[in-house]
């Protein structure tokens, strides 16, 4: 009986160690990205970090065109136990608007006219930084776009933003 108990105990300790190692490794994230990303024409130069401390993706590309120079994402996975998604930081550098449009156009269109239900979780985001490359839209040159947002909360049909700063320099005006 003792041998069976110790065998189960050792099995669970090894299982927990393997799960913690897998979640704490960028190698696992790279393997998942290498398996699923090519199906959507997405590639990257490098992925660092892990599920617990945050992930940094360098040179994210769609259809061999650079989507962004760098994306940083960190979160607190323990809040999922309380039906909350707690994101510490999302940072996107040098986002290319034309590549984003191509990525969105690649998604299949839905003819479903049904109404959607609100998400059953609360989403909390501490900090968002978005830096966009210069682009032209309807004859207006937008030379600089930077968005900084802090303390975002989404719950059911409610959204709350504590601090929002948007800088946009165009050939028409500066905002």
C-alpha positions as a printed NumPy array, in Angstrom:
array([[  0.   ,   0.   ,   0.   ],
       [  2.867,   2.369,   0.857],
       [  4.532,   1.672,  -2.486],
       [  1.33 ,   2.604,  -4.324],
       [  0.975,   5.817,  -2.306],
       [  4.61 ,   6.824,  -2.933],
       [  4.277,   5.959,  -6.62 ],
       [  1.248,   8.279,  -6.958],
       [  3.007,  10.97 ,  -4.962],
       [  6.104,  10.814,  -7.174],
       [  3.908,  10.772, -10.307],
       [  2.058,  13.947,  -9.226],
       [  5.273,  15.749,  -8.24 ],
       [  6.841,  14.919, -11.612],
       [  3.635,  15.92 , -13.435],
       [  3.533,  19.287, -11.64 ],
       [  7.237,  19.858, -12.364],
       [  6.698,  19.128, -16.07 ],
       [  3.684,  21.47 , -16.272],
       [  5.557,  24.275, -14.493],
       [  8.602,  23.777, -16.744],
       [  6.445,  23.767, -19.886],
       [  4.543,  26.921, -18.903],
       [  7.751,  28.657, -17.859],
       [  9.535,  28.05 , -21.165],
       [  9.594,  30.134, -24.327],
       [ 10.45 ,  26.924, -26.185],
       [  6.886,  25.655, -25.625],
       [  5.408,  28.955, -26.868],
       [  7.641,  28.813, -29.957],
       [  6.563,  25.237, -30.696],
       [  2.874,  26.202, -30.423],
       [  3.444,  29.25 , -32.66 ],
       [  5.369,  27.162, -35.192],
       [  2.48 ,  24.693, -35.337],
       [ -0.471,  27.1  , -35.665],
       [  0.855,  30.451, -36.995],
       [  1.84 ,  29.312, -40.538],
       [ -1.775,  28.287, -41.138],
       [ -2.655,  32.003, -40.901],
       [  0.48 ,  33.215, -42.799],
       [  1.962,  34.561, -39.547],
       [  5.661,  34.34 , -38.758],
       [  8.082,  35.933, -36.306],
       [ 11.789,  36.509, -35.786],
       [ 11.97 ,  35.527, -32.103],
       [  9.811,  34.808, -29.067],
       [ 11.168,  35.261, -25.547],
       [  9.605,  35.046, -22.106],
       [  7.033,  32.66 , -20.765],
       [  3.385,  32.332, -19.815],
       [  3.957,  33.486, -16.22 ],
       [  6.226,  36.519, -16.624],
       [  5.183,  37.694, -20.087],
       [  5.912,  37.123, -23.738],
       [  7.915,  39.31 , -26.126],
       [  7.541,  38.695, -29.877],
       [ 10.069,  40.338, -32.184],
       [  9.522,  40.856, -35.902],
       [  5.924,  39.692, -36.158],
       [  4.968,  39.262, -39.825],
       [  1.841,  38.531, -41.818],
       [  2.306,  37.137, -45.315],
       [  6.061,  38.002, -45.11 ],
       [  5.29 ,  41.696, -44.433],
       [  6.279,  43.153, -41.066],
       [  3.202,  43.698, -38.945],
       [  5.076,  45.086, -35.957],
       [  8.651,  45.366, -34.802],
       [  7.933,  44.222, -31.254],
       [  4.984,  43.11 , -29.113],
       [  5.219,  42.717, -25.35 ],
       [  2.446,  41.049, -23.342],
       [  2.355,  40.256, -19.634],
       [ -0.503,  39.117, -17.438],
       [ -1.457,  37.605, -14.097],
       [ -2.798,  34.088, -14.768],
       [ -3.902,  33.522, -11.157],
       [ -6.868,  35.915, -11.61 ],
       [ -8.534,  33.388, -13.948],
       [ -9.616,  31.545, -10.815],
       [-11.842,  34.565, -10.064],
       [-13.23 ,  34.845, -13.641],
       [-10.923,  37.756, -14.395],
       [ -8.346,  38.217, -17.124],
       [ -5.762,  40.552, -15.6  ],
       [ -3.357,  41.927, -18.203],
       [ -0.435,  43.905, -16.808],
       [  0.88 ,  45.336, -20.06 ],
       [  0.377,  45.247, -23.805],
       [  2.952,  47.143, -25.832],
       [  3.081,  47.289, -29.643],
       [  5.901,  49.116, -31.452],
       [  5.95 ,  50.255, -35.089],
       [  2.6  ,  48.778, -36.11 ],
       [  2.02 ,  48.834, -39.888],
       [ -1.595,  49.804, -40.64 ],
       [ -1.575,  48.424, -44.194],
       [ -0.471,  44.992, -42.978],
       [ -3.151,  45.091, -40.249],
       [ -5.77 ,  45.796, -42.95 ],
       [ -4.489,  42.841, -44.989],
       [ -4.6  ,  40.607, -41.902],
       [ -8.19 ,  41.626, -41.127],
       [ -9.215,  41.108, -44.767],
       [ -7.841,  37.546, -44.595],
       [-10.41 ,  36.534, -41.959],
       [-13.51 ,  34.811, -43.331],
       [-16.675,  36.879, -43.32 ],
       [-19.636,  35.717, -41.309],
       [-23.214,  35.904, -42.547],
       [-24.493,  35.158, -39.041],
       [-26.819,  37.974, -37.926],
       [-27.335,  36.637, -34.415],
       [-26.589,  38.812, -31.421],
       [-23.585,  37.953, -29.335],
       [-23.572,  37.527, -25.595],
       [-21.18 ,  39.52 , -23.398],
       [-18.065,  37.718, -22.228],
       [-18.612,  35.906, -18.912],
       [-15.345,  37.29 , -17.52 ],
       [-14.059,  40.646, -16.351],
       [-11.079,  41.916, -18.345],
       [ -8.652,  44.25 , -16.578],
       [ -5.76 ,  45.907, -18.418],
       [ -3.256,  48.023, -16.481],
       [ -1.269,  49.541, -19.334],
       [ -1.486,  49.68 , -23.144],
       [  1.061,  51.365, -25.415],
       [  0.528,  51.428, -29.185],
       [  2.956,  53.084, -31.604],
       [  1.9  ,  53.181, -35.281],
       [  4.147,  53.675, -38.312],
       [  3.295,  56.64 , -40.579],
       [  0.499,  55.905, -43.045],
       [ -1.89 ,  57.634, -45.423],
       [ -5.67 ,  57.353, -45.236],
       [ -8.024,  59.11 , -47.68 ],
       [ -5.354,  61.642, -48.665],
       [ -4.417,  62.486, -45.087],
       [ -0.844,  61.656, -44.081],
       [ -0.68 ,  60.525, -40.466],
       [  2.98 ,  60.836, -39.552],
       [  2.786,  59.948, -35.848],
       [  0.229,  57.995, -33.854],
       [  0.825,  56.988, -30.241],
       [ -1.834,  55.635, -27.901],
       [ -1.266,  55.224, -24.161],
       [ -4.093,  53.852, -22.025],
       [ -4.127,  52.896, -18.354],
       [ -6.6  ,  51.057, -16.162],
       [ -9.112,  49.541, -18.575],
       [-11.951,  47.414, -17.224],
       [-14.493,  45.485, -19.288],
       [-17.369,  43.62 , -17.634],
       [-20.523,  42.436, -19.421],
       [-21.675,  45.495, -21.384],
       [-19.63 ,  48.017, -19.421],
       [-16.236,  49.491, -20.196],
       [-14.256,  51.883, -18.012],
       [-11.043,  53.664, -19.007],
       [ -9.201,  55.655, -16.367],
       [ -6.491,  57.386, -18.401],
       [ -6.215,  57.759, -22.195],
       [ -3.7  ,  59.768, -24.214],
       [ -3.728,  59.791, -28.027],
       [ -1.145,  61.714, -30.041],
       [ -1.687,  62.032, -33.774],
       [  0.299,  64.28 , -36.108],
       [ -1.165,  64.719, -39.584],
       [ -0.709,  67.023, -42.567],
       [ -4.094,  68.52 , -41.583],
       [ -3.641,  69.098, -37.851],
       [ -1.948,  67.831, -34.692],
       [ -4.113,  66.2  , -32.024]])
